[in-house]
C-alpha cells in the first residue's frame, strides 16, 4: 500500500513539473513572435531602404 502511494505522488510531482515547464514555454511564445516580426521588418528596411521623398516643385540636383 505504501508503494502505491509513493508512485502516485511521484507521478503527480512529475506531471506538476511538466505543466510548469510547458506553461513557461507557452508564456514566451508571444515575445518570440513579436521579436520575429521586428527582425523581419528590420531586414526589409535593410534590403530596401526608403528613398527620401522629393516635393514635386523641386528640381533635381544639377550634375557638375
C-alpha positions in Angstrom: 0.0 0.0 0.0 2.8 2.4 0.8 4.5 1.7 -2.5 1.3 2.7 -4.4 1.0 6.0 -2.6 4.6 6.8 -3.3 4.2 6.0 -7.0 1.0 8.2 -7.2 2.8 11.1 -5.5 5.8 10.7 -7.8 3.6 10.8 -10.9 1.8 13.8 -9.6 5.1 15.6 -9.0 6.4 14.8 -12.4 3.1 16.0 -14.0 3.3 19.2 -12.0 6.9 19.9 -13.1 6.0 19.2 -16.7 3.0 21.5 -16.6 5.1 24.2 -15.1 7.7 23.9 -17.8 5.1 23.9 -20.6 3.5 27.0 -19.1 6.9 28.7 -19.1 7.5 27.9 -22.7 4.0 29.0 -23.8 4.4 32.3 -21.9 7.4 33.0 -24.1 5.6 32.4 -27.4 4.1 36.0 -27.8 7.5 37.6 -27.2 9.2 35.3 -29.8 6.5 36.2 -32.4 7.0 39.9 -31.7 10.7 39.6 -32.0 10.4 37.7 -35.3 8.2 40.4 -36.7 10.6 43.2 -35.6 13.5 41.2 -37.2 11.6 40.8 -40.4 10.8 44.5 -40.6 14.4 45.4 -39.9 15.6 43.0 -42.6 13.1 44.5 -45.1 14.3 48.0 -44.3 17.9 46.9 -44.7 17.2 45.3 -48.1 15.2 48.2 -49.4 15.9 51.5 -47.6 13.4 54.2 -48.1 14.3 56.9 -50.6 13.9 60.5 -49.4 10.8 62.0 -50.9 11.1 65.0 -53.1 8.5 67.6 -53.5 7.1 67.9 -57.0 8.2 71.5 -57.3 11.9 70.8 -56.5 14.4 70.5 -59.3 16.8 67.5 -59.3 20.4 68.4 -58.4 22.5 69.7 -61.3 25.3 67.5 -62.4 28.7 69.2 -62.4 
